[in-house]
Amino acid sequence: MGEEIQYSRFNKSQFDQFEQRLHEETILLGEWFEDDILSRRAPVAGYELEAWLIDSKGVPCSHNEQFLKLANNDLLTPELARFNVELNVVPQDLHSSVLKDFENSLSKLWQQCQKTAKKMQCNMLSIGILPTLLDEHLTLENISTLERYRALNEQVLRMRQGESIQLNIVGKETLQAEHLDVMLEAAATSLQIHIQVPQHKAVRYYNASLALSAPMVAVGANSPYLFGKNLWQETRIPVFEQSVPTGGFDGASKGPLRRVSFGTDYARTSIFECFEENEQHFPVLLPVEYEHDMEELRYLRLHNGTIWRWNRPLIGFDNDGTPHIRIEHRVVAAGPSHGDNIANLALYYGLA
């Protein structure tokens, strides 16, 4: 979902074509797993950190497009809402100094972000949910200008046949809200930890990541509040699970397997089982057309990007073109400090 698309309206033939290409690429990926040709490179570390733009009063500042133009840094990208941005890092081998290197690079990038924000009379904040966020901030007026986000909104609502999205969280207090768009997703910001792993170890790392999800949520919890209500200690979790409520087949929007989930089980013999599940259980959401070599797996990778597993396997490519497997551990809240973010990386990598 990090890739921009050119349009947001689709017809049946585009869905049919995408499904056919997805099927062909899923078969091809299965052959790659069978032939053991995916990268055997030692683990590589990386992350994505979602952050907030806020004004002098601590409320959302909806100017990420201006911010990104001023910053002019390829490591910064837009998010769903105009008041969110994403900070990235150049991946590195998981060696003895990687965490120190990440801390230095994050500090440097954050300093640039703060300087850029101040030029706009704004500030930057890293936290799972902005405590000052109000329901009225989450409207389509605040959706980022990229076409992929508008397409996502339209297609989720199409699958739900126009039915509104209901947020219902029972914690220390109770919160109920109703939306006719996907903007509730913008309330939750995360530290998404990446690890590229050798093919023969991928299934073990994936299962370890599933098992680690509960303790990683616990140590990173920093977001009890939403819309002025004190809810779960990590309210980000139910918000994200309820903000894109489209399921798998058997009625699409109400299918048995949700797009934000742990999937159906631990992987048994191969992480490829997740990609088979993607094709077999989830309707196509964004049937974009590509002109490309099938070996790039553009259809498979885009489809995978519209399924928000808490631990999401990813297919990428090394610099020499060798396909590789990454695992994206998505359960941890962003922030609240650089030390917290780096410590959470350390804990995940060490436990995994």
Secondary structure, 3 states (H helix, E strand, C coil): CCCCCCCCCCCHHHHHHHHHHHHHHHHHHHHHHHHCCCCCCCCEEEEEEEEEEECCCCCECCCHHHHHHHHCCCCEEECCECCEEEEECCCEECCCCHHHHHHHHHHHHHHHHHHHHHHCCCEEECCCCCCCCCHHHCCHHHECCCHHHHHHHHHHHHHCCCCCEEEEEECCCEEEEEECCCHHHHHCCEEEEEEEECHHHHHHHHHHHHHHHHHHHHHHCCECEECCEECCCECHHHHHHHHCCCECCCCHHHCCCECCCCCCCCCCCCCHHHHHHHHHHCCCCCCCCCCCCHHHCHHHHHHHHCCCCCEEEEEEECCCCCEEEEEEEEEEECCCCHHHHHHHHHHHHHHC
